[in-house]
Amino acid sequence: MAQAVQPPRNTKGRTWGRRTLFRVGAGVAAGAGTAAAAGAGRQAMGSDSPWDALAAGLDGQLLRPQDADYDAARTLFNPRFDGARPAGVAYCAGPQDVRECLSFARRHSIPVAIRSGGHSYAGWSTGKGLVVDVQRMDAVRPSGDTAEIGAGAKLIDVYDRLTTKGRTLPAGSCPTVGVSGLALGGGVGVVARAYGLTSDSITGASVVTADGRLREVDAERDPELFWALRGAGNANFGVVTSLRFRTSPAPDCVTFFLSWPWSRAADVLREWQRWAPATDDEIWANLHLSAPAGGRPGKVTVGGLSLGTRGDIANQLDRFADRVGTPATGLSVKDHTFMDAMKVMGGVSGWSTAQAHQRGSLPGRTAQGKVARESYAARSDFYTKAIPAPGIRTLISRVERLAKLTKGGAGSVALDALGGAVNRVAPEKTAFVHRDALFLAQYIVSWPDGAASSLVSGHRAWLDGTHEAMRPWASGRAYQNYTDPSLRNWRSAYYGANAGRLAKVKRTYDPDRLFSFPQAV
């Protein structure tokens, strides 16, 4: 889910980037002992229900409410959705398992939810019916300047496997997001200005459509579906089981972080939006306006990554700070391998790849995993014009208001620079229409598990108020990967002029709307 930079940990071990501003391999299957115990439990119950028939027909694993691992299986990354109790979670081992699940759902009129990483901002990768989980399909197979990647591969594992061959994908920072969930909705990431979106690197896909047919999709085969898959988001037209990508070089690179006192927030924002979207393509930068917990003064932080030399980015940052008018504090400019830089960006610097997962034995988790779940909510805006002085004042005042409200929660505004390779693709070339934006804004709030409802509602009210307050200056477009159930005009906000074409693709490949959720195309 994705994507502001994750700066290094502070002395208390917290991070202040992306969703964590506030506070062996991804495909390990559940143990045979657990599976056997679950099967014995069903036998003891004497059940021969359709669910048992589905379980028997899968090469993967079906977990139901009576099974020992069910509670772990049903949870998403965000504890906000812990109340969801699907009737079953199917960890599909391959396309045939997906076909079995879809056939079962059609026969018994059971709702289907598709899950690749469980990072849906709206919780729509779960539900009351059958969750079709692709996390067991996690192989990463690089070959020259291409790669075939299983739909459920975690981003940290994708980076790990590709960088051993000197290659990478333009992708995000969150280590535990599933690659298909990221790529199908666009994939704004930390080398996007140099290499484009994640979806721009897709050259083909294997997808099981609603009719149960496994389709090999590319520019020549099912070209309209191929067009739609690159930006329309996950779970709209079928279940993607693997993706084929064009990869890019993974050179050594440089990370940088600078900060200023809150009193300089307006100056930093004014100059950042002039510099970051227009600088050299090899440089990506974001800006955080953050309201730490406890009502303390806010922070203004600029961070990012350069594929160029340390000397070049140091000179760029010097000139940027000169335009701000006040020297930066906390300046950090460091050389890294590409893989280590991705760990810095993801807030897992110094961790092993196995540690950069959630802990557990189910697919997508590892026994060594250290990534914690987080309760958060967010909204987004694309900006196609620089925010003028009145808008800057409004945004800063909103963060200051949040700083007074925190009392156990936290929040921020994160701006990610676009331009470069992202904007050199025509908006109709793929389903991702946002090709004229200068930057993407994410307004985000977080709170501890078990927080009082009054704290949560106060933060949600701030989120809605901030989104509304910025209407005069935002473009009206939103990022489909930051799913926002509060959007009233979501078709236009996510897809713009591409919405009508996407609706035709939906009618062709899913006429009975097997894949349905509140914002399904």
Buried (B, 14 or more C-beta within 10 A) or exposed (E): BBBBBBBBBEEEEBBBBBBBBBBEBBBBBBEEEBBEBBBEBBEEEEEEEEBBEBBEBBEBBBBBEEBBBBEBBBBBBBBBBBEBEBBBBBBBBBBBBBBBBBBBBBEEEBBBBBBBBBBBBBBBBBBEBBBBBBBBBBBBEBEEEBBBBBBBBBBBBBBBBBBEBEBBBBBBBBBBBBBBBBBBBBBBBBBBBBBBBBBBBBBBBBBBBBBBEBBEBBEEEBEBBBBBBBBBBBBBBBBBBBBBBBBBEBEEBBBBBBBBEBEBBBBBBBBBBBBBBEBBBBBBBBBBBBBBBEEEEBBBBBBBBBBBBBEBBBEBBEEBBEEBEEEBEEBBBBEBEBBBBBBBBBBBBEBBBBBBBBBBBBBBBBEBBBBEBBBBBBBBBBBBEBBEEEBBBBBBEBBBBBBEBBBEBBBBBBBBBBBBBBBEBEBEBBBBBBBBBBBBBBBBBBBBEEBEEEBBEBBBEBBEBBBEBBEEBBBEBBBBBBBBBEBEEBBBBBBBEBBEBBEEBBEBBBEEEBBBBEBBB
